[in-house]
Structures are given as C-alpha cells and as structure tokens.
Amino acid sequence: RCSGAPGAAGRAFAALDTDTNGLIDGRETLAGLTLISKGHLSERMKLLFDIFDLNKEQELHFDECFLLLRRSMMGLRKMTGIVTPPEKVIHNMTKHIFKSATKHRNSAINLEDWFNWWSSDSSIRSALKMITWRPEDQRGLPTPDLQVNVDYTKGAADDFENMLGSKPQSAQASASAGDSSGQVIPVS
C-alpha cells in the first residue's frame, strides 16, 4: 500500500491503482514496465514469458498464457492509455497461440512457441510498434510480408450480443427495412 504517498510517487501509484483499492497488481506492473522498456523485442518478450512462467518450468500452460496476455495489456493500458480488447478476444488469442504451436489446451507452450507466435502475428507486431523505440529493436524478426493475419474478434461480437439478448445487427436491419405491408425487403 502506497496510496497516501506524496508527490510523484503518489501520482504514479494512483495511475496504476485504477480501482482505487490501495493496491496494484505486481505482475501487471512488471509486464507493462517490461514492454515499455528499451531493448530488443525478443529480450522483452522473453522476460514477459519468464514473469508469467509461474512454476518456472520454461513453459506456459493455457491459463498462464491467458494471464500473460491479459495482465500485460492491462499494465500497458494503465501506463500508456491504450484500449484493451475484450476478454473473449484475449481468450481467442490464447487459443491461437496453442493452435499455431499444435499444442492441446491441456498441454503447455515453450519459449520457442511463444516467440513463433508473437514475432509472426501481424496484430501483435503492429501493437508492439508503439513501444518499439529504435529500428534495431526489431532486427532479425519476420518482416510484414511474412506475418500472419488473424481475426481475434471472431465470435466476440456474437457473445456480446447474446449476453445482451439482442439480435445481430444484420437481423435488426432486415427487420426494420420492411414496407408498410410487413413484407421484408432485402438489405444489400
């Protein structure tokens, strides 16, 4: 607890204590600091892997990998103001990491699997550009023409609509596009 600290330390603590409970999440803070620090992306992403390797076996199980992504994004949000994706999107990212490593959800990924995913995923590499300070921080990593595009939002909007109990937007548009006789006119 440091919520009553004066000056810059107090302001920094308040920025990280977004729920104002007088506490900050250590892994979230370490992850955010790791990502915004200087150095080659490979070194920073290895450190991130090590922070969330909770049993120190040089592997991440599905829940540890999900925690890594979620806490890292939350730490970055608190430090930089970026918008974090919904939990379903983060879950989809975790599933894709395991799928691309050809690992079952009940197994674990290793550092090589982690590197292969983040270094070749265009969404992640694009997001990491905002915290890449020098061109040499990316030297030796796959170039954009070798990166893979994945839509992690797939299914996330459907889950949100189901949670709200609303119709998909296309169904709402079709229903409201009827003429006075009640006949539905296709919306192109």
N, C-alpha and C positions, 0 to 999 in steps of 0.2 A: 504494500500500500504506500502510495506516494501522492495521493490526491491533494493534499494540502501544501505541497511544496511551492515555495515562492519562485517567481521569475520564469526563466526559460524552461527549467526542468518541470515546473508545474504545468506550463502551457503544452510542452511535449507530452507529458503524461495525459493531460486532458484530451489531446488529439487522438491518442491511442485507446483511451478508455471511453469508447463510443457509447457504451450502455450505462455509463456513469455509476458503476458499482464499486469503484475504488480499486479495481483490479485490471490488469492487462494480461492477455494470453501470451505466454513466453514464446511458444513455437511460432505463433502468428507474427510476433515482432521480429524474431530471428529470421524467419522466412522473408519478410519484407525487407529487412536490412541486407540480407544475402543478395536478394535480387537487385536492389538499387546500388549495391557496392560496385566498385570498379574491378576490372579484371575480365579475363576471357569468359564467355558464357559457359563453356564446358566446365570450368572450375566452379563457377557459381552454382550451376545446376547439379554438380556432384555434391557440393556442400548441402544443398537443399535435400537431395536424396539421403545423405547421411543424417541430417536433422530428424527426418521422419522415419528412418530405419529404427523403429522403437526397440527391437530386440537385438540390434547390432549384428545381424547375420548377413549383411550385404545383400539384402533382398527386401522388397516391399510386398506385403500382401494387399489384397484389394482395398481393405478398409484403411490401411496406412497410405496407400496411393491416393485414395479419395481425400483423406485428411490432408495430405501434402498439397494437393491442388486447391482445396477449399481454404485452408489456412493461409497459403501463400497469396491467394487472390485477396483474401480479407486483409492481410497485412499490407499488401500493395494499395488497396483501396484506402486504408487509413493514412498511409504515407504520401500517396500521390493524388487521391481523389478519383481514381478510375472507377468505372461502374463494374461491379462483379456480376457474372452471369448467374442465372437461377441454379439452384441445387441440382435440378434434373440435367441441365447442360453439363455441369461438373461430373455428374454420375455417368453421362454418356461419354465424356472424355476418358474417364477411368476405364469404362468398358472397352473403349477403342484401344487404349494402351495395352490391355491384356489381349485383345483380339489381334493387334498388329504383332505382338510378341508370340502369337499362337500359344497362349497360356490360358488354362481354365481359370475361372474366377476363384476357385478354391486353392490355386497354387500361388506362386509369387513371381514377380519380375525381378531381374537383377539390374545392375547399373548399366549394362550394355543395352538391355531392353528399353530402359528409361531414356538413355541417350538417343537411341534409334528413333524413338517416338518424338521427343521434343525437337530434335535437330532437323527432322524432315517434315514436320507438321506445319503447314503454311499459316494456320491460325495462331499457333503458339509463337512461331518465329516473328510474325507480324506484331504480336503483342509485346514480344521481347525487344523489339526495335526501340520502344520508348525508354528502355533502361539500358540501351547499348550506347556507351559513351564514345567509343572510337571504332573505326572500321576493323582494326586488328582484333577487337573483342569477338569478332565472328569469323576470323580467318580459319580456313580449313573446314568450315561447316557447309552442308549442302546449299547450293545456290537456289534461287527461287524456281528455276526451271526443273529442279529435281525434287521439289517439295510436293507433298500430298495435300489436297483439299478435302476436308471432311466437314459435313454439316452436323455439328453437335446439337443444333436446336431441334433436329428431327424428333418429333414426339413430345417435345417440351411444351409447345403451344396447346396440343391436344390435352395433355394432362392438366394444364392451367384452366382450359375451358371446361373440362369435366369437373374440376374442383369447384368452379363457379356455377356449374349446372347450365351453362349456356350452349347454344348451337354454334357450330363452326361458322365463321364469317360468311363463307360461300352459301350456306343454307339460309342464313339471315338475309343475304342479298337477294336470293331467289324468291324467298317468301315475300319480301317487300316489293318485288318487281311485278306483281300480278296486276291485271287490269281490273276494271270495276266488276267484271263478271266472275272474278275469283280464279280465272284461268292464269296459270303461271307462265310467264314469258321468260324464256331462257336468257340469262345474262351472259354476254360474251366478254 
